[in-house]
């Protein structure tokens, strides 16, 4: 991935980190403008989807086998995370029947064959979707954003699962899709700027606005700050005063 795209993805991730800081959450959570919370959820979902697709693009460099392996590993990882979040929730709510449907270890998931992994992941996604609105679910990691990440991983794996062994995957196509998705990500963050500035009614809100502005500075792949402000031009010298006639 080129430096510009890498920086733009880092910028989106930095904005998510700032917004989800425990102090900043108090500024926007259940506060107007309400669209900020909705847009932040979408930003998290789209950000995770871009990371997933870029991983697939890198895996596609060696053909279908590599891409399929990357997609399978990604699906195993997020399925395990969602399963454990659900298990934690169901333990605390005393829902033993639901707990039995999700109480898997990482090795349990990794051992599943392709179709079984897909079926189990879909079941976890559907259960997560049904559970995420329950009281306390979000605090235990059962969130819309994480469910969407699982759904994205399911789609990516499903696309590659039945490719014939050795068939070359078009890495260029994946990379073009990543570039398009990153452009949409940047546009979405820019739209959110119009909402962020409306939290200026409190000191905490103004701190959040400043933190968001700092996160919006696109960084290079090395993590450094963006280009510094250009040096202002030297103002012209004032005209010489005309000497009075003697």
N, C-alpha and C positions, 0 to 999 in steps of 0.2 A: 504494500500500500504506500502511495506517495506521502510525502511529508504533510502536504496540505490536508489530505483526507484524515491522516492520523491526528493532526492537530484539531480538526473539527470534531472528530469523535471524542477526543479528550475534553474538549470544551463542553460538549453535551454531558459527559460524565461528571465534570466538575460542577456544572449547574445542578445536576441531580444530587450530588453530595452536599452542596450548600443548602438546597431546599429541604433536604431530609435531616439536616442537623437538628438535634433535639430542641435547641433554642429557637431556631428559625421556624420550625414546624408550628410553634405557638402563634406565629404571626399570620400564617395563611390557613391553618386547619380550621375548617368550618367558619371561615371569615370571607367577607366579600373582597374582591370579586370571586364568586364561586367557581368560575370557569378556570381559574388558575389551578385548582386542585385536580379538575378533570384533565386539563392539558398536561399537568405534571405526570399523571398516571400514564397518559399516552406517550409522553416523552420517555418514560422508563421502559415501556413496552417496545417502542421503536428502537431505542438504544440497544436493548438486549438482542433484538432481531438483527440489527446491523452486525453486532459482534458475532452472532451465530453464522450469518451468511459469509462474513469475511473468513471465518475459520474454515468453512466449506470451500471457499475459493482457494485458500492455501492448500487444503487437502487435495483439491482437484488437480494440482500440478503433476501428480504421479498417476493419474488415471482414476477410473471408477472405484477401484479397490481402496485407494487411499481416501478418497472423498467419503466413501461409505463408512470407513472406519472412523473418520473424524466425526461424522454425523451420529454414528452409533454411540461413541464415547460421550458426545455432548448430550444425547438423549438419556443415557444412563445417569449422568451427573445430575441433571435437573430433575429427573424422575425420583432419584434418591432424596434430593433436597425437599421436594414437595411431599414425598411419602413421610419423611421424618417430621415435617411441619404439621401434617395432618395427624400423625400419630401423637405428637405432643398435645395437640388440641383435643383430640378425642380422649386421651388419658385424663386430662384436666376437667373435661365435661362429663366424664363417666359413660361415654358412648362406646361400650365394649364391642358391640356388633360392628360398628364402623371401624374401630381400632383393628379388629381382626382382618379387615380388608386392606389395610395399609401398613401393617407392622412388618416392613421388610428391611433387611440390612442391605448394605451396598452389594455384598457378594450375591445375595438373593437375586438382585436385579441384573447384575453382570452375567450371571449364569443363564439368563433367559435367551432362547434363540430368537431370531429376527422377528418373526410374526408374533411370538409370545411377548417380546419386549414392546412391540408396537401396541398390542392389545392391552397390556398392563398399563402402559403409559397413557393411553386414551382413557382407561378407567380412572386413573389417578387424576387426570385433567378434569373429567366430568364431576368427580367427587369434590375436587377442589373448587370448581365453579359453584357447586351447590352449597359449599360450606363457607366460602369467603365472606358472606354477609352475616354469619353468626357472631354473636357477642364474643369478643376476645380473640377471634380467629386471626385478624390482622396482626395483633400483638405477638402471635405465635408463628408468624411467617406465612400464613395462608392468605395471600393477597392477590388482587386482580393482576398486578404486574407479573408476579411469579407464575401464575396460571397461564398468562399470555406467553411467557417465555417457554413454558413446557409445550404449549400448543405450537409455537414456532419450531421447536426442536422436533416435534412429531412430524410436522409438514416436511421439514428438511430431510429427515430420515426416510419418510415414506417415498419421497421423490427418488431417492437413490437406491432404495432397498432391492428393487427388482432389476437393476441394471445388469446386463451380462458381464461376467468377469472379464476384465481387460478392456472394456469399452472406455475410450478416452472421454473424460468430462471436459467441456469447454470452459477452461479457467477464465478466459477472457470475458465470457458471458457473465460469469459470476461477478467478476471485478466491475463490469459495467453496471450491474445491478447494485453493487455496493455503493458505487459513486452516486447513482441516482438516489438511493436511499439516504445517503449522508446529506445530499443537497436538501432533501425533504426535511431531514432532522434539523439542519441549520435554519431552514425557513420557519419551522415550528418553534424553535427557541426564540427566533426574532419576534414572532407573534406574541410570545409570552412576555417579552420585554414590556409591551404595552400594559400588561396586567400587573407586572411586578411594581412598576412605579406608583401604583395606586395604594401601596401599603405604607405610605409616607405619613400616616396619621399618628404614629407613635415612635418613640426612640428605637424600640426593638425593630420596628418596621423599616426605619431608615438604615439601621445596621444591616438588615437583610438585603435591602436594595444595593448598598455598597458592596456587600459580599457577592451578590449576583453579578454586578458589573465587573468585578475582578475576575470571576469565573468565565465571563463572556469573552475575555481576551484569549483569542486562539493561540495556543502554544505549539511549539514545534515538537518533533518526536523525542527530543532530549529533555523535554519538560521545562525548558526555559521560558521566560516571559516573551510576549510578542514584541514586535519591533517598537523601539522607543519613539516618542513623539519627535517629529523633525525639528531641527534647530530653527527657531524663528528667524526670519531675515533681519539683517541689520537695518535699522531705520535710517533713512537718508539724513545727511547732516543738514542742520537748519541753514537757510541762506544767510550769507554774510550781511551784517547790517551796513547800510549805506552811511558813509561818513557825512556829517553835516558840513555844509559849505562854511568855510572860514569867514 
